[in-house]
Amino acid sequence: MAKFINPFTDIGFKRIFGQEFSKPLLLNFLNNLLVGEKEIVDITFLDKEQPAIYEEDRSLIYDVYCKTTDGDHIIVEMQNKEQPFFKKRSIYYVSEAISRQGERGAQWKYAIKAVYFVAFLSFKLDDIGMKFRTDACLMDMESRDVFSTDIRMIYLQLPYFNKTADECNNDFERWIYVLKNMEALNRMPFAAKDSVFAKIAEIADISALSKEERMKYDEGIRKFRDTICVMDYNLEKGRAEGKKEGRQEGRKEGIYEVARNLLAMGLPKTSIMQATGLSKDEIDNL
């Protein structure tokens, strides 16, 4: 039986990052995520979670104001199942967070706060890249200089993080190691040396859940594991279909090449049609 909750369930993520008593953990994580860039001194939850766009959208989106020297607005999103058009959805989420800041009247001068979108991905996303961390912002296409940091999107693909506990070199890597491996841990690493991880051990202990929370958590675990099974099945199915389509496409191109050679040799098109099975229109278009 697992000792710690799975952070990729709704209940698990809420306990670690989405409740008032866990605000110090979120503050610590974000400061480690943005080390050398921003220093956050306080956070305030605006809405506990944004409503789903439609019924099947089970992603949790927490709207969090972070108090920094320049007043940035940071969005933290936990995504616990693969969804179609995820990159476009994330752009939509950021755009929505920007537009919600608008004020009526001529006095408003578009003084928007920057929006930082952070996505925890427990799966691999093909159109983002084969790496653990991807940072995106608005950029000048010619010079490659940063055009604006008012929009910042950070994707963390946990399957690409393969470090052991001993290989973690900083607190951010230790955070990621704990989040990725939490459900399989018998004890919380780093807890003896860092009070943050001792607090995670306290909050994430399954025995600390109330009866109601435990029932919701067990249901969340079932849904999470069902989701993983569906994702794995679809991935393998997609790979198999891709290989099949690749073979078919290669075979077709080989037939076209034979037909081109026969045409170059001066054979009649009717003979080429009989030899290759191609139609007259296909041969005419070669």
C-alpha positions in Angstrom: 0.0 0.0 0.0 1.3 3.4 -0.9 2.3 5.8 1.9 2.0 9.0 0.0 -0.7 10.3 -2.3 -0.4 10.5 -6.0 0.1 14.2 -6.9 -1.4 13.7 -10.3 -4.9 13.1 -9.0 -7.2 16.0 -8.3 -7.2 15.5 -4.5 -3.4 15.0 -4.5 -2.6 18.2 -6.3 -5.1 20.2 -4.2 -3.4 19.0 -1.0 0.1 19.9 -2.1 -0.6 23.1 -4.1 -4.2 24.2 -3.9 -5.1 24.9 -0.2 -4.4 27.7 2.2 -2.3 25.4 4.5 -0.1 24.4 1.6 0.6 27.9 0.3 4.2 27.9 1.6 4.9 24.8 -0.6 3.6 26.5 -3.7 5.6 29.6 -2.9 8.7 27.5 -2.4 8.2 25.6 -5.7 7.5 28.7 -7.8 10.6 30.4 -6.4 12.7 27.4 -7.3 11.1 27.2 -10.7 11.9 30.8 -11.4 15.2 31.0 -9.5 17.4 33.9 -10.8 14.4 35.5 -12.5 11.7 36.4 -9.9 11.4 36.3 -6.2 7.8 35.8 -4.9 7.1 36.9 -1.4 3.4 36.1 -1.2 0.6 34.4 -3.1 -3.2 34.7 -3.1 -5.7 32.3 -4.6 -8.3 34.2 -6.6 -10.4 31.3 -7.7 -9.8 27.8 -6.3 -10.1 26.4 -9.8 -11.3 27.6 -13.1 -14.5 25.9 -14.6 -14.0 23.3 -17.3 -14.4 24.5 -20.9 -16.6 21.4 -21.5 -17.6 18.3 -19.6 -14.7 16.1 -20.6 -12.1 18.8 -19.6 -10.8 17.6 -16.3 -7.8 19.8 -16.0 -7.3 21.8 -12.8 -6.4 25.4 -13.3 -5.5 27.5 -10.2 -5.5 31.3 -10.6 -2.9 32.6 -8.2 -1.7 36.1 -7.7 2.0 36.2 -6.8 3.4 39.3 -5.0 6.7 40.2 -6.6 8.7 43.4 -7.0 7.0 43.9 -10.5 3.6 42.5 -9.6 3.5 39.5 -12.0 0.5 37.3 -12.3 1.2 33.6 -12.3 -1.1 30.8 -13.4 -0.3 27.3 -12.1 -2.0 24.5 -14.0 -1.9 20.8 -13.2 -2.8 18.6 -16.2 -3.5 15.0 -15.3 -4.7 13.6 -18.5 -3.7 14.0 -22.1 -6.2 16.1 -24.1 -6.4 16.9 -27.8 -5.0 20.3 -28.9 -3.2 20.7 -25.5 -0.8 23.4 -26.8 -3.7 25.4 -28.3 -5.6 25.0 -25.1 -2.8 26.3 -23.0 -2.6 29.4 -25.3 -6.3 29.8 -24.8 -5.9 29.6 -21.0 -3.2 32.3 -21.0 -5.2 34.6 -23.3 -8.2 34.2 -21.0 -6.1 35.2 -18.0 -4.9 38.3 -19.9 -8.4 39.3 -21.0 -9.8 38.9 -17.5 -7.6 41.8 -16.4 -9.4 44.3 -18.7 -11.2 47.2 -17.2 -13.9 49.4 -18.6 -13.4 53.0 -19.3 -11.0 55.2 -21.1 -8.8 55.6 -18.1 -7.4 52.0 -18.3 -4.1 52.0 -20.2 -3.8 48.2 -20.7 -1.7 47.9 -17.6 -1.8 44.1 -17.6 0.1 42.0 -15.2 2.4 39.3 -16.8 0.9 35.8 -16.9 3.1 32.8 -16.3 1.5 29.5 -17.3 3.1 26.4 -15.6 1.9 23.0 -16.9 2.8 19.7 -15.1 2.6 17.0 -17.7 2.5 13.4 -16.6 2.7 12.4 -20.3 4.8 13.2 -23.3 3.6 15.9 -25.7 4.9 15.4 -29.2 4.5 19.0 -30.5 6.4 20.5 -27.6 9.7 18.7 -27.8 11.5 15.6 -26.4 12.8 17.3 -23.3 11.7 17.8 -19.7 11.4 21.6 -19.6 10.2 23.9 -22.3 10.0 27.7 -21.8 8.2 29.8 -24.3 7.5 33.6 -24.6 6.9 36.2 -27.3 10.0 36.5 -29.5 11.2 38.6 -32.5 11.4 36.2 -35.3 14.4 37.8 -37.0 16.7 38.7 -34.1 15.4 36.0 -31.7 15.3 38.6 -29.0 12.6 38.4 -26.4 9.8 40.7 -27.6 7.7 40.5 -24.4 7.7 38.5 -21.1 4.0 39.4 -20.4 3.2 35.9 -21.6 5.4 33.1 -20.4 4.6 29.4 -20.8 6.5 26.7 -19.0 5.9 23.0 -19.8 7.3 20.3 -17.5 7.2 16.9 -19.1 7.9 14.6 -16.2 8.5 11.4 -18.2 11.7 13.0 -19.5 13.0 13.6 -16.0 15.1 10.6 -15.1 17.4 11.7 -12.3 17.8 9.7 -9.1 17.5 11.3 -5.7 21.3 11.4 -5.4 21.6 13.0 -8.9 19.4 16.0 -8.0 21.6 19.1 -7.8 19.2 21.7 -6.6 15.8 22.2 -4.8 13.9 22.4 -8.1 15.2 19.0 -9.2 14.4 17.6 -5.8 10.9 18.9 -6.1 10.4 17.3 -9.5 11.9 14.0 -8.3 9.5 13.9 -5.3 6.4 14.8 -7.5 7.2 12.2 -10.1 8.0 9.4 -7.6 5.8 10.3 -4.6 3.4 7.4 -4.8 6.2 4.8 -4.9 8.2 6.3 -2.0 8.3 4.6 1.4 9.9 7.7 3.0 10.3 11.3 1.9 13.8 12.0 0.7 15.5 15.3 1.6 13.1 15.7 4.6 15.8 15.5 7.2 17.7 18.4 5.7 14.9 20.6 4.3 11.8 21.5 6.2 9.9 22.0 2.9 10.1 18.3 2.1 9.3 17.4 5.7 6.1 19.5 5.2 5.3 17.6 2.0 5.7 14.3 3.8 3.2 15.5 6.4 0.6 16.9 3.9 1.0 14.1 1.4 0.7 11.2 3.9 -2.4 9.1 2.9 -3.2 8.5 6.6 -3.7 12.3 7.0 -6.7 12.3 4.7 -10.1 12.5 6.2 -12.7 9.8 5.4 -14.3 11.9 2.8 -11.0 12.9 1.2 -9.9 9.3 1.2 -13.1 8.3 -0.7 -12.5 11.0 -3.3 -8.9 10.2 -3.5 -9.5 6.5 -4.2 -12.0 7.4 -6.9 -9.4 9.8 -8.3 -6.7 7.1 -8.3 -9.1 4.8 -10.3 -9.8 7.5 -12.9 -6.1 8.4 -13.1 -5.1 4.8 -13.7 -7.9 4.4 -16.3 -6.6 7.5 -18.0 -3.0 6.1 -18.1 -4.3 2.8 -19.6 -6.2 4.6 -22.3 -3.3 6.9 -23.1 -0.9 3.9 -23.4 -3.4 2.0 -25.6 -3.9 5.0 -27.9 -0.1 5.6 -28.1 0.6 2.0 -29.1 -2.3 2.1 -31.5 -1.1 5.3 -33.1 2.4 3.9 -33.5 1.1 0.7 -35.1 -1.1 2.7 -37.5 1.8 5.0 -38.3 4.0 2.1 -39.2 1.3 0.6 -41.4 0.7 3.9 -43.1 4.4 4.3 -43.6 4.7 0.9 -45.2 1.7 1.6 -47.5 3.1 5.0 -48.5 6.5 3.5 -49.2 5.0 0.7 -51.4 3.0 3.3 -53.3 6.0 5.4 -54.0 7.9 2.4 -55.1 5.2 1.6 -57.7 5.3 5.2 -58.9 9.1 4.9 -59.4 8.7 1.7 -61.4 6.1 3.4 -63.6 8.4 6.4 -64.2 11.2 4.1 -65.3 8.8 2.2 -67.7 7.7 5.5 -69.1 11.3 6.5 -69.7 11.9 3.3 -71.5 9.0 4.2 -73.9 6.5 1.5 -72.9 2.9 2.2 -73.8 0.8 3.5 -70.9 -1.7 0.6 -71.3 1.2 -1.9 -70.6 2.3 0.2 -67.6 -1.2 0.2 -66.3 -1.3 -3.6 -66.5 2.1 -4.0 -64.9 1.6 -1.6 -62.0 -2.1 -1.5 -61.4 -2.1 2.3 -61.7 -4.8 4.2 -63.4 -4.3 6.3 -66.5 -4.8 9.5 -64.6 -2.1 8.4 -62.0 0.4 7.7 -64.8 -0.5 11.0 -66.6 0.3 12.9 -63.4 3.8 11.3 -62.9 
